[in-house]
Amino acid sequence: MPSQSLRFKLYSLLSVPIVALIGLWTFVAGHVLGDFFELSTATAVFEEIGAPAGGLVSSLQQERRDSAVFLSSGQPDALRLAAARRRTDQAVERFKHSATGERASTVTTPELRVAIDAVLERTQGLSRLREKVDGKQSGRLDTVQAYGAISDTVFRLYDQLITVPRVQLYQQAVALQRIGHARDLISREDALVSGAVMSGKLEHEEYEAIEVLSPNRQLLMNEGVAMLDTELRAPFERLVDGAENRRLAALEHEIVEEARLPRDTAAWQEVVTRLGPAFDQLLESRIQLLTGRSDDTAGGIIARIVIVGGLGIAAILLAVIWSVRLGRGLVEELDGLRGAATDVAEVRLPQLVERLRSGQTVEASSPIAVPTPTQEVRDLANAFESVRRTAVSAAIGQAELRQGLNRVFRNLARRNQSLVHRQLGQLDAMQRKTAEPDQLSDLFRLDHLTTRMRRQAEGLVILSGAPAGRQWRRPVQMLDIVRGAVAEVEDYLRVNVQPMPAALLTGGAAADVIHLLAELVENATVFSPPNTQVNVSGELVARGFAVEIEDRGLGLPDAERDELNRRLAQPPEFDLADSDRLGLFVVGRLAVRHGIKVTLQRSAYGGTTAIVLIPLSLMTDPSGDLAHTSTD
């Protein structure tokens, strides 16, 4: 018998999906209709505004070049310039009539209106610009830049014109707009170079302008061509890879590199005269092809509206029948599967993983049993059972891998320990037989190096989870413990061990405490300047014996120090990839083994102070006997 919650879910199953399907159908139908109207609007906007704007840019390009030549020529061709101005004025009037007409006002947005007004405002400055050109009151570069400012407003208008809802159409339109912008930059370069050819000199400011225009032109052209699809891109690729475009790039490179006109100025005129119209023709043909695609897309949208409407109604009827037929039984089956899966995920698997981490032997748990007549729910239960088996197998494999690594560590370390102990014995015998100071000094350094090797071998043993091997039968003075730890450090001469009160450490913990302190002292010497001292002090406190190891290095950031303290308090599982923190991992293992608390703090000198608190349970009465020998 389903619970109240399941009953509610059953009723929801019968009603909510149907309501959702109706809402989805309404949304999809509205979205398709919206796409149709948006596409129609975008096409109308381009026809009314985009095409006249393109004609305006083309007229401005010709007038810009003729103006630059007019300013540079000793005998200017006023008739040619006047004809170019008439064509520009006609283009301005066509644009103004189309952009402000009644049809355009019905499809323009506030943002588009602002862009149109910006273009019209710029064109109003043509009269003043022409007066300066006629009176030769404006330089060649200033004139080219002034015409370029008008073209830039048109290209910003294009950014507002491209509003097609289809991503592919939008990308192709943006790509063509970038190619058109690159074509305009060619015209600007041509105006500067053509004027300079007439005057016989390229001014430094004009050279700097070409130095900016050339790479921007190439970047816009390459980006635009790369964004086009195969059909639109193919003719542009042939033109870009053709000899004319490569020749133009070479001439630009010559101008930029040598800061002067190219040696073959006639080649520039020839290349630009061929390349510019070729780009214009390609742009016009590609725009027509893209417009045709928009019309085809609009027809496809209409067909989808019909299909979506019919299929949506049919789907709603089928959903009602299907929900009534399967709703109740499906809810009951899923409720049983949910309970079984929750038990596995939150109870059984965590318990199994925890037993594996602690080294216990585990048995394969019983599989998920969910009796259900529905094949889909049975498949879901079987899939979850496969996930459970995989997780269990992975956990067992990881545990076996860790155990195998521990055995490898332990076997290698034991062998090294045996060799190192034999070497220490031989060194001790050699020291007893030698009286030469130099030989004794060399033997002492070798003995110190061997002692450090012994500590490294013990570190491997500790990583494997086994005891270090060395043991003291009787309590040991804490001062001797600290000195023994310092003796295992490479820069032991930099370590200053301060006097300590009489305190005894139990023999069973002596080897591990020496190793723990040695790792901390080693870190202090490594991470502090070689000309500084590392101070080690100790004193009896209320909860045991505290040892402080202070260096004068750069210290640790607060976040890193907090993370290290967390790891020292609760050492994570050993990670082979985290070998840089191997010493601190060993310290954490030893600290947890004996209940020792290790804390890293900021020292008064800016470095780091490691505080080791040895609990009272490891300390003995100072009146007891001492022993300074160890057994393996």
C-alpha positions in Angstrom: 0.0 0.0 0.0 1.7 3.3 -1.1 2.2 6.0 1.5 0.4 9.3 1.4 3.5 10.8 -0.3 3.3 8.1 -3.0 -0.4 8.7 -3.5 0.3 12.3 -4.0 3.0 11.5 -6.4 0.6 9.1 -8.2 -1.9 11.9 -8.7 0.8 14.3 -9.7 2.1 11.7 -12.2 -1.3 11.7 -13.8 -1.7 15.4 -14.1 1.7 17.2 -13.9 3.3 15.6 -17.0 0.2 16.4 -19.0 0.2 20.0 -17.9 3.9 20.2 -18.5 3.5 18.7 -22.0 0.8 21.2 -22.8 3.1 24.0 -21.5 6.0 22.6 -23.5 3.9 22.3 -26.6 2.7 25.9 -26.2 6.3 27.1 -25.6 7.7 25.2 -28.6 4.9 26.4 -30.8 5.4 30.0 -29.6 9.1 29.7 -30.0 8.8 28.4 -33.5 6.4 31.3 -34.3 8.8 33.7 -32.7 11.7 32.4 -34.8 9.6 32.9 -37.9 8.7 36.5 -37.0 12.2 37.3 -35.9 13.6 35.9 -39.1 11.1 37.9 -41.2 11.9 41.0 -39.2 15.7 40.5 -39.6 15.3 40.1 -43.4 13.1 43.2 -43.7 15.6 45.2 -41.6 18.5 44.2 -43.8 16.6 45.0 -47.0 15.5 48.4 -45.8 18.6 49.5 -44.0 21.6 47.1 -44.6 21.6 47.3 -48.3 21.6 51.2 -48.5 24.2 51.3 -45.7 26.5 49.0 -47.8 26.1 51.4 -50.8 27.0 54.3 -48.6 30.2 52.6 -47.5 31.2 51.8 -51.1 30.7 55.5 -52.1 32.6 56.7 -49.1 35.5 54.5 -50.0 35.8 56.0 -53.5 35.4 59.6 -52.2 38.0 58.9 -49.6 40.6 57.8 -52.1 39.9 60.6 -54.5 40.1 63.2 -51.7 43.5 61.8 -50.6 44.8 62.0 -54.2 43.3 65.5 -54.5 45.2 66.7 -51.5 48.5 65.2 -52.8 48.4 66.1 -56.5 49.9 69.2 -57.9 47.2 69.3 -60.5 44.2 67.7 -58.8 41.4 66.1 -60.7 38.5 68.1 -59.4 35.9 66.6 -61.8 36.6 63.0 -60.6 36.3 64.2 -57.0 33.1 66.0 -57.7 31.6 62.9 -59.3 32.5 60.8 -56.3 30.9 63.3 -54.0 27.7 63.3 -56.0 27.6 59.5 -55.7 28.1 59.7 -52.0 25.4 62.3 -51.6 23.0 60.1 -53.5 23.9 57.1 -51.3 23.3 59.3 -48.2 19.9 60.3 -49.4 19.0 56.7 -50.2 20.1 55.5 -46.8 18.2 58.4 -45.0 15.0 57.7 -47.0 15.1 54.0 -46.3 16.2 54.2 -42.6 13.7 56.8 -41.6 10.8 55.6 -43.8 7.5 54.3 -42.5 8.4 50.6 -43.2 11.7 50.8 -41.5 10.2 52.5 -38.4 8.0 49.4 -37.8 10.9 47.0 -37.5 13.6 49.1 -35.9 14.5 48.8 -32.2 15.7 51.6 -29.9 19.2 50.3 -30.1 19.0 50.2 -33.9 17.5 53.7 -34.0 20.5 55.0 -32.0 22.9 53.4 -34.5 21.0 54.9 -37.5 21.0 58.4 -35.9 24.8 58.1 -35.3 25.3 57.4 -39.1 23.1 60.3 -40.1 24.9 62.6 -37.7 28.3 61.6 -39.1 27.2 62.2 -42.7 26.1 65.7 -41.7 29.8 66.5 -41.2 30.7 65.7 -44.8 30.1 69.3 -45.9 32.7 70.7 -43.5 35.1 67.9 -44.3 34.8 68.7 -48.0 35.4 72.3 -47.4 38.7 71.5 -45.6 39.7 69.2 -48.5 38.9 71.9 -51.1 40.9 74.5 -49.2 43.6 71.9 -48.4 43.2 72.8 -44.8 43.2 69.1 -43.8 46.1 66.6 -44.0 45.9 63.4 -45.9 45.8 61.2 -42.8 43.2 63.4 -41.1 41.0 63.2 -44.1 41.3 59.4 -44.4 40.6 59.0 -40.7 37.6 61.4 -40.9 36.0 59.3 -43.7 36.9 56.2 -41.8 35.0 57.4 -38.8 31.9 57.6 -40.9 32.5 54.0 -42.1 33.0 52.8 -38.6 29.6 54.1 -37.5 28.1 52.1 -40.4 29.8 48.9 -39.3 28.5 49.5 -35.8 25.1 49.8 -37.3 25.7 46.4 -39.0 26.2 45.0 -35.5 22.7 46.0 -34.6 21.3 44.8 -37.9 22.4 41.2 -37.5 19.5 39.8 -35.5 18.7 36.5 -37.1 17.5 33.9 -34.6 19.4 31.0 -36.1 22.9 30.6 -34.8 24.3 29.3 -38.1 22.8 32.2 -40.1 24.0 34.7 -37.4 27.6 33.3 -37.5 27.7 33.6 -41.3 26.3 37.1 -41.3 28.9 38.2 -38.7 31.6 36.6 -40.7 30.6 38.5 -43.9 30.4 41.7 -41.8 34.0 41.2 -40.7 35.1 40.6 -44.3 33.4 43.8 -45.3 35.2 45.7 -42.6 38.5 44.2 -43.8 37.6 45.4 -47.3 37.1 48.9 -45.9 40.5 48.8 -44.3 42.0 48.0 -47.6 40.4 51.1 -49.0 41.8 53.2 -46.2 45.3 51.8 -46.9 44.9 52.5 -50.6 43.8 56.1 -50.0 47.0 56.7 -47.9 49.3 55.0 -50.3 47.8 56.5 -53.4 48.0 60.0 -52.0 51.6 59.3 -50.9 52.5 58.1 -54.4 51.1 61.4 -55.9 53.1 63.5 -53.4 56.2 61.2 -53.6 56.5 60.7 -49.8 54.8 58.7 -47.1 54.6 60.7 -43.9 55.7 59.1 -40.6 52.1 59.4 -39.2 50.8 57.7 -42.3 53.3 54.9 -41.9 52.2 54.4 -38.3 48.5 54.3 -39.4 49.3 51.6 -42.1 51.3 49.7 -39.5 48.0 49.4 -37.5 45.6 49.0 -40.5 47.5 46.2 -42.1 47.5 43.6 -39.3 43.9 44.5 -38.3 42.8 44.0 -41.9 44.5 40.6 -42.1 43.0 39.6 -38.7 39.4 40.6 -39.7 39.8 38.8 -43.0 41.1 35.6 -41.6 38.6 35.5 -38.8 35.7 36.2 -41.2 36.8 33.5 -43.7 37.3 31.0 -40.9 33.8 31.5 -39.5 32.1 30.8 -42.9 30.8 27.4 -43.8 32.2 25.4 -46.7 29.9 26.8 -49.4 30.4 30.4 -48.4 34.1 30.1 -47.6 35.4 28.4 -50.7 35.5 31.4 -53.1 37.0 33.6 -50.3 39.7 31.1 -49.6 40.7 31.1 -53.3 40.8 34.8 -53.3 42.7 35.1 -50.0 45.2 32.4 -51.0 45.5 33.9 -54.5 48.5 35.7 -55.9 46.8 39.1 -55.7 46.2 38.9 -52.0 49.6 37.5 -51.3 51.1 40.4 -53.3 49.1 42.9 -51.3 50.4 41.4 -48.0 54.0 41.5 -49.3 53.6 45.2 -50.2 52.1 45.9 -46.8 55.0 44.1 -45.2 57.5 46.2 -47.2 55.8 49.4 -46.1 55.7 48.4 -42.5 59.2 47.1 -42.4 60.9 49.9 -44.3 58.7 52.8 -43.3 58.4 54.1 -46.8 56.5 53.5 -50.0 57.0 50.2 -51.8 59.6 50.2 -54.6 57.0 49.1 -57.1 54.2 51.6 -56.6 52.5 50.6 -59.8 52.1 47.1 -58.4 50.2 48.5 -55.4 47.7 50.3 -57.7 47.3 47.2 -59.9 46.8 44.9 -56.9 44.2 47.1 -55.1 42.4 47.8 -58.4 41.9 44.1 -58.9 41.5 42.9 -55.3 39.0 45.5 -54.1 36.3 44.9 -56.7 36.8 41.2 -56.4 36.0 41.3 -52.7 33.0 43.5 -53.4 31.6 41.1 -55.9 32.1 38.1 -53.6 30.5 39.9 -50.7 27.5 40.8 -52.8 27.1 37.2 -54.1 27.5 35.7 -50.7 25.0 38.1 -49.1 22.5 37.1 -51.8 23.2 33.4 -51.0 22.7 33.9 -47.3 19.5 35.8 -47.9 18.3 32.8 -49.9 19.1 30.6 -47.0 17.0 32.8 -44.7 14.0 32.4 -47.1 14.5 28.6 -47.1 14.7 28.7 -43.3 11.5 30.6 -43.1 9.7 28.0 -45.2 11.0 25.3 -43.0 9.8 27.1 -39.9 6.2 27.2 -41.3 6.3 23.5 -42.0 7.5 22.9 -38.4 4.6 25.0 -37.1 2.2 22.6 -38.7 4.1 19.5 -37.6 4.5 20.8 -34.0 0.8 21.6 -33.7 -0.4 18.2 -34.8 2.2 16.1 -33.0 1.7 18.1 -29.9 -2.0 17.4 -29.6 -1.4 13.7 -30.4 1.4 13.5 -27.8 -0.9 15.1 -25.1 -3.6 12.4 -25.8 -1.1 9.6 -25.6 0.4 11.0 -22.4 -3.0 10.9 -20.7 -3.6 7.3 -21.7 -0.1 6.2 -20.8 0.0 7.9 -17.4 -3.3 6.4 -16.3 -2.2 2.9 -17.3 1.2 2.8 -15.8 1.3 5.5 -13.1 0.3 3.6 -10.0 2.5 0.5 -10.5 5.5 2.5 -11.6 5.4 4.6 -8.4 5.3 1.5 -6.2 8.2 -0.2 -8.0 10.4 3.0 -7.9 9.7 3.4 -4.2 11.0 -0.1 -3.6 14.1 0.6 -5.7 14.7 3.9 -4.0 14.7 2.3 -0.6 17.1 -0.5 -1.6 19.5 2.0 -3.4 19.5 4.4 -0.4 20.4 1.5 1.9 23.3 0.5 -0.3 24.6 4.0 -0.9 24.2 5.4 2.6 24.7 2.3 4.8 26.2 -0.8 3.2 28.9 0.7 1.0 30.3 3.2 3.6 30.5 0.4 6.1 32.4 -1.8 3.7 34.8 0.9 2.7 35.5 1.8 6.3 36.3 -1.9 7.1 38.6 -2.1 4.1 40.5 1.1 5.3 41.0 -0.4 8.7 42.5 -3.6 7.2 39.6 -5.9 7.9 38.6 -8.8 5.6 35.2 -8.2 4.0 32.9 -10.5 2.2 30.8 -9.7 -0.8 27.5 -8.2 0.3 24.2 -9.5 -0.9 22.9 -8.0 -4.2 20.0 -5.6 -4.4 16.8 -7.5 -4.7 13.8 -5.5 -6.0 11.0 -7.7 -7.3 9.3 -5.8 -10.1 7.4 -6.7 -13.2 8.6 -3.7 -15.2 11.6 -4.4 -17.3 12.9 -0.8 -17.2 12.9 -0.8 -13.4 14.6 -4.2 -13.4 17.2 -2.8 -15.7 17.7 0.2 -13.5 18.1 -2.1 -10.5 20.6 -4.3 -12.4 22.6 -1.2 -13.4 22.8 0.0 -9.9 23.9 -3.4 -8.8 26.6 -3.3 -11.4 27.7 0.1 -10.0 27.7 -1.4 -6.5 29.8 -4.4 -7.6 32.3 -2.1 -9.4 32.6 0.2 -6.4 33.2 -2.8 -4.1 35.8 -4.3 -6.4 37.5 -0.9 -6.7 37.6 -0.5 -3.0 39.0 -4.0 -2.5 41.6 -3.5 -5.2 42.7 -0.2 -3.7 43.0 -1.9 -0.3 45.0 -4.8 -1.8 47.2 -2.3 -3.6 47.9 -0.3 -0.4 48.7 -3.6 1.4 51.1 -4.6 -1.4 52.8 -1.3 -1.4 53.1 -1.5 2.4 54.7 -4.9 2.1 57.1 -3.6 -0.5 58.0 -0.6 1.6 58.5 -2.8 4.7 60.7 -5.4 2.9 62.9 -2.8 1.2 63.2 -0.8 4.4 64.0 -3.9 6.5 66.8 -4.9 4.1 68.2 -1.3 4.1 68.0 -1.3 7.9 69.9 -4.5 8.2 72.6 -3.1 5.9 72.7 0.3 7.6 73.0 -1.3 11.1 75.9 -3.5 9.9 77.5 -0.4 8.4 77.1 1.5 11.7 78.7 -1.4 13.5 81.7 -1.5 11.2 82.1 2.3 11.4 82.0 2.1 15.2 84.7 -0.6 15.1 86.8 1.5 12.8 86.5 4.5 15.0 87.7 2.6 18.0 90.8 1.3 16.0 91.7 4.7 14.5 93.6 7.4 16.4 94.3 9.8 13.5 92.2 13.0 13.9 91.6 13.4 10.1 90.5 9.8 9.7 88.3 10.0 12.8 86.7 13.1 11.3 86.0 11.4 8.0 84.6 8.4 9.8 82.4 10.6 12.0 80.9 12.3 8.9 80.4 8.9 7.3 78.7 7.7 10.6 76.5 10.7 10.5 75.5 10.1 6.9 74.7 6.5 7.7 72.6 7.6 10.6 70.5 9.7 8.2 70.2 6.8 5.9 68.8 4.7 8.8 66.2 7.4 9.4 65.1 7.3 5.7 64.8 3.5 5.9 62.7 3.8 9.1 60.5 6.3 7.3 59.6 3.6 4.7 58.8 1.2 7.6 56.5 3.7 9.2 54.7 4.3 5.9 54.0 0.6 5.7 52.3 0.8 9.1 55.0 -1.3 11.0 57.1 -0.2 14.0 60.4 1.4 13.2 62.5 -1.4 14.5 64.7 0.3 17.1 63.6 -0.1 20.7 64.9 1.0 24.1 64.4 -1.4 27.1 64.5 1.4 29.7 63.3 5.1 29.8 65.5 7.7 28.1 66.2 11.3 29.1 64.4 13.8 26.9 67.6 15.7 26.4 69.2 12.5 25.0 66.1 12.0 22.8 66.4 15.6 21.4 70.2 15.2 20.8 69.6 11.8 19.1 67.1 13.5 16.7 69.5 16.4 16.0 72.3 13.9 15.2 70.1 12.5 12.4 69.9 15.9 10.6 72.3 17.0 7.9 72.8 20.5 9.2 73.1 19.5 12.8 75.7 22.2 13.4 73.1 24.9 12.9 70.8 23.4 15.6 71.1 24.9 19.0 69.7 22.6 21.7 68.9 24.5 24.9 69.1 23.0 28.4 66.0 20.9 29.4 64.6 19.8 32.7 65.2 16.2 33.8 62.4 14.1 32.2 62.2 10.5 31.1 60.5 9.1 28.0 59.4 5.5 28.0 61.7 3.2 26.0 58.9 1.9 23.7 58.3 5.4 22.3 61.9 6.6 22.2 62.7 5.5 18.6 59.4 7.0 17.2 59.8 10.3 19.1 63.5 10.6 17.9 62.3 10.0 14.3 59.4 12.5 14.7 61.7 15.3 16.1 64.3 14.6 13.5 61.8 15.1 10.7 60.7 18.4 12.2 64.3 19.6 12.8 65.2 18.6 9.2 62.3 20.7 7.9 63.4 23.7 10.0 67.0 23.6 8.7 65.9 23.1 5.0 63.3 25.9 5.0 65.4 28.5 6.7 68.5 30.5 5.6 71.8 28.6 6.0 73.3 31.3 8.1 70.6 31.1 10.8 70.2 28.9 13.8 67.4 26.5 14.6 66.5 26.6 18.3 65.2 23.5 20.1 63.9 23.8 23.7 61.8 21.7 26.0 60.0 22.0 29.3 57.5 20.1 31.4 53.9 21.4 31.1 50.6 20.4 32.8 49.8 17.8 30.1 53.2 16.4 29.4 56.5 17.5 27.9 56.6 20.2 25.2 59.4 20.5 22.7 59.6 23.7 20.6 61.5 23.7 17.3 61.9 27.3 16.0 63.4 28.4 12.7 64.0 31.8 11.3 62.9 31.3 7.7 60.1 33.0 5.7 57.3 31.1 7.4 54.1 29.7 5.9 50.9 31.4 4.6 48.1 31.1 7.1 46.0 28.9 4.8 48.9 26.5 4.2 49.8 26.3 7.8 46.2 25.5 8.8 46.0 22.7 6.2 49.3 21.2 7.5 48.0 21.3 11.1 44.9 19.5 10.0 47.0 16.8 8.3 49.2 16.4 11.3 46.1 16.0 13.6 44.3 13.7 11.2 46.8 12.1 8.7 45.1 11.2 5.4 45.8 8.0 3.6 49.3 8.0 2.0 49.3 9.4 -1.5 52.2 8.4 -3.8 51.8 11.7 -5.7 52.2 13.8 -2.6 55.9 13.0 -2.1 56.9 16.6 -1.2 55.1 16.2 2.1 56.5 12.8 3.0 58.3 14.0 6.1 55.2 15.6 7.6 53.1 12.5 6.7 55.5 10.4 8.7 55.3 12.9 11.6 51.5 12.7 11.5 51.6 8.9 11.5 54.0 8.7 14.5 52.0 11.4 16.4 48.7 9.6 16.0 50.4 6.3 17.0 51.5 7.6 20.4 48.9 10.3 21.0 51.4 13.1 20.5 50.1 16.5 19.4 52.1 18.4 16.8 51.2 22.0 16.0 52.8 24.5 13.6 52.7 28.2 14.6 54.2 31.5 13.4 57.4 32.3 15.3 58.3 35.8 16.6 61.1 35.9 14.0 58.7 35.4 11.1 59.5 31.8 10.6 57.7 28.7 11.9 57.7 27.1 15.3 56.8 23.4 15.7 55.4 22.5 19.1 55.5 18.8 20.0 53.4 17.9 23.1 54.3 14.5 24.4 51.5 13.2 26.7 52.1 12.2 30.3 51.3 8.6 29.4 54.7 8.4 27.6 56.6 10.0 30.5 58.0 8.2 33.5 59.4 9.2 37.0 62.8 10.9 36.6 64.1 8.8 39.5 64.0 5.7 37.4 67.0 4.1 35.7 68.2 5.4 32.3 69.4 3.5 29.3 71.1 4.8 26.2 71.3 1.6 24.2 68.7 0.3 21.7 67.8 -3.1 20.4 66.7 -3.9 16.8 
